[in-house]
Amino acid sequence: MAHSIKIGASILLAFSLAAVSVSAENREERGGPGGGRPAAQEQARPGPQEQGRPAGPKGEAHPGPRGYQRPAEPKGWNARPATMNRNEYQHNYQAGRTYRIGPYHPPAGWAPRRWAYGQILPRAYWAPEYLIADYWLFGLEVPPPEYEWVRDGADAILVSTVTGEILQVEYSVFA
């Protein structure tokens, strides 16, 4: 019997403490016992920006980076060689550096695999979303005429846009 009285008293105490806490929070929000906050006190209170919080649910407009300029393409970056010696290109290289550029999603029905020069790359990989247009940013050489760099998983592949034959592969260019 004494045990049930102690439990009941504990529960009653917990509820009364919770009620006092909620009551105090409500008085604070209303500005004290009178419910209103004096105008001088309202102006003296720092705004959300001064307190280090965002202004409202949408936040403030961001003007963008200052002093940023997109890197300029190197001179002759797209000057494709007039002639091509296939033997100079036919290599499978390990990239000297790895770049993080975002997620990769293979063409529907395909999975990334390890390609090698001389193989034929399926046409699905030549779609615009797989072309590497700014190849110079990733340390890739200027492709010869009728060849383009494409991405398959972490690898960059130099492929013929006429036959699909792979001329060169750079493994692990992308993370």
Residue pairs with C-beta under 8 A, 6 or more apart in sequence:
27 33
30 36
30 37
31 37
31 38
31 41
47 55
48 54
48 55
48 56
49 55
49 60
54 60
71 137
73 134
73 136
74 136
76 142
77 136
77 142
78 142
79 142
80 142
80 143
80 144
80 145
81 142
81 144
81 145
82 145
84 144
84 145
86 167
89 117
89 144
89 158
89 167
89 168
90 117
90 118
90 167
90 168
91 117
91 168
91 169
92 116
92 117
92 168
92 169
92 171
93 168
93 169
93 170
93 171
94 170
94 171
94 172
95 139
95 156
95 170
95 171
95 172
95 173
96 139
97 139
97 173
98 154
98 172
98 173
98 174
98 175
99 137
99 138
99 173
99 174
99 175
100 174
100 175
101 174
104 112
104 151
104 152
104 153
104 154
104 174
106 112
106 152
106 153
107 122
107 124
107 125
107 127
107 130
108 124
109 124
110 122
110 124
110 125
112 152
112 153
112 154
112 155
113 152
113 153
114 155
114 171
115 121
115 152
115 155
115 157
115 166
115 169
116 166
116 169
117 166
117 167
117 168
117 169
118 165
118 166
119 165
119 166
120 163
120 164
120 165
120 166
121 150
121 152
121 157
121 159
121 164
121 165
121 166
122 164
123 164
125 150
125 152
125 157
125 159
126 148
126 150
126 159
126 161
126 164
130 150
130 151
130 152
131 148
131 149
131 150
132 138
132 140
132 148
132 149
132 150
132 151
132 156
135 141
135 142
135 143
135 149
135 156
136 142
138 156
138 173
138 174
139 173
140 149
140 156
140 158
140 170
140 173
143 149
143 158
144 167
146 160
146 161
146 162
147 158
147 159
147 160
147 161
147 167
148 158
148 159
148 161
149 156
149 157
149 158
149 159
150 156
150 157
150 159
151 157
151 173
151 174
153 174
154 171
154 172
154 173
154 174
154 175
155 169
155 170
155 171
155 172
155 173
155 174
156 169
156 170
156 173
156 174
157 166
157 168
157 169
157 170
158 166
158 167
158 168
158 169
159 165
159 166
159 167
160 166
160 167
